Every structure is written in C-alpha cells, then in structure tokens.
Amino acid sequence: MDPDVIELAQVLAIVGTFSLVMIGAIVVGMKLLKRPPRERPPLDDTRLEHLEQAVDAIAIEVERISEAQRFATRLLTERHADAHTAAEPIAIPRRDA
C-alpha cells in the first residue's frame, strides 16, 4: 500500500475523532446551559449555629494536637541535648604488638 494513503488515513482518523469529540463537548455544554439552576436550601439559624459549633470543636481539637506536637518535640529536643552533653569518651586500652 502507498505510504501517502496510509498517512492520509491517519490524518483523517485524527481529525475525525477530534471533530466528534468537539461536537460532543458542544452538545453537552449546551444542555448544561439550558438546564434550570438548582434551588438552594434555605439557610436557617439552627443550621448555621450547628456549623459554628462544629467548626469551634474542630479548632479546639487542632489546638490540642498542635500542643501535643510541641510538647513531644520539646521532650525529644531536651533528650537529644542531654544525650550529647552527658556523653563521656570511652577509654580504649592500647595493645602492644
């Protein structure tokens, strides 16, 4: 088969596929634009108050976690510093050959 024919078939397949995808995207976009917007549920004070309480509880828990992390880091730092300052050199006896 002629290489030019194969190349033409490949180009036509790519262009055709791209065209079909673009047409499909346009059709889906038009359907989304014509669809009526969804109604939002009304915001009442009880839902907002419940949300505020949940956010406050999360903030308290995050603060507790961060305080525990700071405490653990301080303990590890102090332990590491004590280990380096308390170390004494080891005396190794010389062997005469």
TIMARVO-668117 format. One record per residue: residue in one letter; z negated, y negated, x of N, C-alpha, C, O, CB in turn. Coordinates in steps of 0.2 Angstrom, whole numbers, plus 2048, in hexadecimal, padded with zeros to 3 digits. Glycine has a CB too. Example, Ala and Ser with C-alpha at 12.3 -4.5 7.8 and 13.67 -1.06 7.14 Angstrom:
BEGIN
A7D981C8427D981683E7D98108427D68118477D3816839
S7DD80B8407DC8058447D98008407D87FA8437E3803846
//
This chain:
BEGIN
M8008068048008008008007FA8047FD7FA80A7FA8007FB
D8037F58028047EE8067FD7EB8077FA7EA8028097EA803
P7FB7E980D7F57E580D7F47DF8097EF7DD8077F47E4815
D7FA7DB8087FA7D58047F87D77FD7F47D37FA8007D2805
V7FA7DC7FA7F87DE7F37F17E07F37EE7DE7EE7FD7E47F1
I7EE7E37F87E77E57F87E37DE7F87DE7DE7F47E57EA7FE
E7E57DA7FC7E17D47FD7E27D07F77DD7CD7F47E47CF803
L7E77CF7F37E87CC7ED7E47CF7E87E17CB7E47F07CC7EB
A7E47D67E77DF7D97E27D87D77E47D47D67DF7E17E17E3
Q7D67D77EA7CF7D57EB7CD7CE7E97C87CD7E67CD7D67F3
V7D27CA7EB7D17C37E97D07C27E17CC7BE7DE7D67BE7EC
L7D57C57DE7D57C57D67CF7C87D37CC7C67CE7DB7C97D3
A7CC7CD7D67C67D17D47C07CC7D57BC7CB7D07C57D77D7
I7C07C97DA7BA7C47DC7BB7BE7D77B67BC7D47BA7C27E3
V7C17BB7D67C17B57D27C07B77CA7BD7B37C77C97B27D3
G7C27BD7C87C17BF7C27BA7C07C07B87BE7BB7C57C67C0
T7B77C47C57AF7C57C47AC7BE7C37A77BD7BF7AD7C97C9
F7AD7BA7C87AA7B37C87AB7AF7C17A77AC7BF7AC7AF7CE
S7B17B07BF7B37AC7B97AF7AF7B37AC7AC7AF7BB7AD7B7
L7AF7B67B37AB7B97AD7A37B77AD7A07B67A87AC7C17AD
V7A17B77B379A7B57B47987AE7B27947AC7AF7977B67BB
M79D7AA7B479C7A37B279D7A27AA79979E7A77A179E7B5
I7A27A57A77A27A57A079C7A779C79A7A47987A97A979E
G7997AD79F7937AF79C78E7AB79D78A7AA7987927B679F
A78D7A77A37887A37A478879D79F78379A79C7877A07AB
I78E79A79E79079579978E79779278B79378F79779279A
V79079D79078E79F78978779F78878479D7837917A6788
V7837A278D77C7A378C77979C78C77479B7897797A7792
G77B79879177879179177978D78A77578A78877C78D796
M77F78E78778078B78177C78D77B77978A77778878C77F
K77B79477B77679777676F79477776B79377277679F777
L76D79377E76679177F76678A77D76078877A764791786
L76B78677D76B77F77B76B77E77476877977177077B77E
K76E78277076E782769768785765767783760774786766
R76478876975E78B76675978676575878276975B79176B
P75678675F75178175D74B78276274978876474F782756
P74777D76474177D76873C78176473B78075E73F77676A
R73878476873278876672D78376472C77E76772F78D76A
E72978575F72378075D71D78276171C787762722781755
R71A77C76371477D76770E77E76370E77B75D71377776C
P7097827657037837606FF77C7616FF7797666FF789762
P6FC77A75C6F877475C6F27757616EF77A7616F6772755
L6F176F7646EB7707696E576D7656E57687626EC76B76F
D6E07727646DA7707616D476F7666D577276C6D877575C
D6CF76C7646C976B7696C677176B6C47717716C4766766
T6C67767676C277C7696C678076F6C37827746C1781763
R6CD78076E6D17837746D077F77A6CF7827806D8783772
L6D077877A6CF7747806C97757836C87757896D176D77E
E6C377577F6BD7767816BC77D7856B977D78A6B777577C
H6BF7827826BE7897856C278978C6C078C7906C178E780
L6C878578C6CB7857926C77817976C778379D6D2782791
E6C477C7966C077879A6BA77C79D6B977C7A36BD772797
Q6B77807996B278579B6B478A79F6B178C7A46AE788795
A6BA78D79E6BD7927A36BE78F7A96BD7927AF6C379579F
V6C17897AA6C37867B06BC7847B46BC7857BA6C777F7AF
D6B77827B06B17807B46AE7877B76AB7877BC6AC77D7AF
A6AE78C7B36AB7937B56AF7957BC6AC7977C06AC7987B0
I6B67947BB6BA7967C16B87927C76B87947CD6C17957C0
A6B778B7C66B57877CC6AF7897CF6AE7887D56B577F7C9
I6AA78A7CB6A378D7CD6A47937D16A17937D769E78E7C7
E6A87987CF6A979E7D36AC79D7D96AB7A07DE6AD7A37CF
V6B17987D96B57977E06B07937E56B07957EB6BB7927DE
E6AC78F7E26A778C7E66A27917E96A07917EF6A37867E3
R6A07967E569B79B7E869F79F7ED69C7A17F26997A07E2
I6A57A17EC6A97A57F16AA7A17F86A97A47FD6B07A77EE
S6AB79B7F76AC7977FD6A67968016A67968076AF7907FB
E6A07957FD69A79580169879B80469579B80A6947937FB
A6997A18016987A780469C7A880B69A7AB8106997AD7FF
Q6A37A580A6A77A68106A47A18166A57A481B6AE7A480E
R6A279B81469F79781969979A81C69879A82269E790816
F69579D81868F7A181B6917A682068E7A782568A7A3815
A6957AB81D6977B082269B7AE8286997B182D69C7B581E
T69E7A98286A27A682E69C7A383369D7A48396A77A182C
R6977A083069279D83468E7A383768C7A283D68D799830
L68C7A88346897AE83668D7B183C68A7B38416877B3831
L6937B283B6977B58406987B18466987B384C69E7B783D
T6987AA8456997A684B6927A684F6937A685569A79E848
E68D7A684C6867A684F6857AC8536837AD8586807A584A
R6877B28506877B885368B7B98596897BC85E6887BE84E
H6917B68586967B685E6937B28646947B486969D7B485C
A6907AC86268E7A88676887AB86B6877AA87168C7A1864
D6837AE86767D7B186967F7B786E67C7B88736797B4864
A6857BB86C6877C08706897BE8776887C287C68C7C486C
H68D7B887768F7B687D68A7B388268A7B38886957B187C
T6857B087F6807AC88367B7B18856787B088B67D7A787F
A67A7B78826747BC8836777C18886737C588B6727BF87D
A67D7C188A6807C688E67E7C589567E7BF8986887C788E
E67C7CA89967A7CA8A067F7CE8A46817D38A16737CC8A1
P6807CC8AA6857D18AE6827D78AF67C7D88B06877CD8B4
I6867DC8B06847E38B16847E48B96897E38BC6887E88AD
A67F7E68BC67F7E88C36827EF8C467F7F48C16787E78C6
I6877EF8C868A7F58CA6887F78D168A7F38D66927F58C9
P6857FD8D26837FE8D96898008DD68E8038DB67E8048D9
R6897FE8E368F7FF8E868F8068EB6898098EC68F7FA8EE
R6948098EB6948108EE69780F8F569D80C8F66998158EA
D6948128FA69781290169B81890269981E900691811906
A6A18179046A581D9056A582090C6A882590D6AC81B904
//
